[in-house]
Amino acid sequence: MAISRLSTCTMLRGLLSIVSRSMGLENVTAVNSNSIIKRNICNTTPLWKKKMPDRPAPIDEADFTEVFLHGSGPGGQKINKTSSAVQLKHIPTGMVLKVQATRSRTQNRKIARQMLAERLELLEKGKESRVAIVGETKKKRKSSAVKKSKRKYRLLAEEKAMKAGEDKAEEDEVEDDEVEDDEVEEEGFEKADLDGEKILENVELPMQESPSKGSGP
């Protein structure tokens, strides 16, 4: 009976977790002063990523010509002695595109068609095309990362300078204390010298009697 209740509670907890995630609900756990755990479910707005435009539609095969060429560059005989590179020429615009992204001719054909469609969309729509929007998004992310990195290193430099200033202040304080101690010692020595001179002035040395001329040995 206990096992059945435990399995039922586990199932209900799993269902509640799934529903909470799907509806944007957040399970918040709080502990009061009496060490009693309370669970509250609050509604949170899910953060959705910015949706990118759809990829452009494939171009009609009759609108371009396709030629297979020998590859070039590193890759050995698989590249240099096989016609794996693909060259497309769009007939209405005269745009020519050559792709040699992989060793596979099939993959290169697929990539070439996709790139040609994107370039034609860029030529037609400009900044509203998918390529332009994706490029602008990447540019903003890169700029944000650079700013974050600069901010991080600036804070580190400020902390380092602040620590160096504190260390310098501590060193100056120690030097001031040492100078004060030296001055106190010098004043003590001077006072001792003056006191010694005064003592010597106040002390009367005994007069030595000179031997009389008439006295014999």
ChimeraX attribute file (.defattr): number of C-alpha atoms within 10 A of each C-alpha:
attribute: neighborCount
match mode: 1-to-1
recipient: residues
	/A:1	5
	/A:2	7
	/A:3	8
	/A:4	9
	/A:5	10
	/A:6	11
	/A:7	11
	/A:8	12
	/A:9	12
	/A:10	12
	/A:11	12
	/A:12	12
	/A:13	12
	/A:14	12
	/A:15	11
	/A:16	14
	/A:17	14
	/A:18	12
	/A:19	12
	/A:20	17
	/A:21	13
	/A:22	10
	/A:23	12
	/A:24	13
	/A:25	18
	/A:26	15
	/A:27	14
	/A:28	10
	/A:29	10
	/A:30	11
	/A:31	10
	/A:32	8
	/A:33	6
	/A:34	6
	/A:35	8
	/A:36	9
	/A:37	10
	/A:38	10
	/A:39	11
	/A:40	10
	/A:41	11
	/A:42	11
	/A:43	12
	/A:44	12
	/A:45	9
	/A:46	11
	/A:47	7
	/A:48	6
	/A:49	6
	/A:50	7
	/A:51	6
	/A:52	11
	/A:53	12
	/A:54	8
	/A:55	13
	/A:56	18
	/A:57	10
	/A:58	12
	/A:59	15
	/A:60	9
	/A:61	10
	/A:62	8
	/A:63	11
	/A:64	19
	/A:65	12
	/A:66	17
	/A:67	12
	/A:68	17
	/A:69	18
	/A:70	14
	/A:71	23
	/A:72	16
	/A:73	8
	/A:74	9
	/A:75	11
	/A:76	10
	/A:77	10
	/A:78	14
	/A:79	19
	/A:80	16
	/A:81	12
	/A:82	16
	/A:83	18
	/A:84	25
	/A:85	26
	/A:86	25
	/A:87	20
	/A:88	20
	/A:89	17
	/A:90	19
	/A:91	12
	/A:92	8
	/A:93	10
	/A:94	10
	/A:95	13
	/A:96	14
	/A:97	16
	/A:98	19
	/A:99	22
	/A:100	23
	/A:101	16
	/A:102	15
	/A:103	16
	/A:104	15
	/A:105	19
	/A:106	13
	/A:107	16
	/A:108	21
	/A:109	23
	/A:110	12
	/A:111	17
	/A:112	22
	/A:113	21
	/A:114	16
	/A:115	18
	/A:116	22
	/A:117	19
	/A:118	21
	/A:119	19
	/A:120	17
	/A:121	20
	/A:122	18
	/A:123	11
	/A:124	11
	/A:125	12
	/A:126	14
	/A:127	14
	/A:128	12
	/A:129	20
	/A:130	20
	/A:131	20
	/A:132	17
	/A:133	16
	/A:134	13
	/A:135	12
	/A:136	13
	/A:137	14
	/A:138	12
	/A:139	12
	/A:140	12
	/A:141	12
	/A:142	12
	/A:143	12
	/A:144	12
	/A:145	12
	/A:146	12
	/A:147	12
	/A:148	12
	/A:149	12
	/A:150	12
	/A:151	12
	/A:152	12
	/A:153	12
	/A:154	12
	/A:155	12
	/A:156	12
	/A:157	12
	/A:158	12
	/A:159	12
	/A:160	12
	/A:161	12
	/A:162	12
	/A:163	12
	/A:164	12
	/A:165	12
	/A:166	12
	/A:167	12
	/A:168	12
	/A:169	12
	/A:170	12
	/A:171	12
	/A:172	12
	/A:173	12
	/A:174	12
	/A:175	12
	/A:176	12
	/A:177	12
	/A:178	12
	/A:179	12
	/A:180	12
	/A:181	12
	/A:182	12
	/A:183	12
	/A:184	12
	/A:185	12
	/A:186	12
	/A:187	12
	/A:188	12
	/A:189	12
	/A:190	12
	/A:191	12
	/A:192	12
	/A:193	12
	/A:194	12
	/A:195	12
	/A:196	12
	/A:197	12
	/A:198	11
	/A:199	11
	/A:200	11
	/A:201	10
	/A:202	9
	/A:203	9
	/A:204	8
	/A:205	8
	/A:206	6
	/A:207	6
	/A:208	6
	/A:209	6
	/A:210	6
	/A:211	8
	/A:212	7
	/A:213	6
	/A:214	6
	/A:215	6
	/A:216	6
	/A:217	3
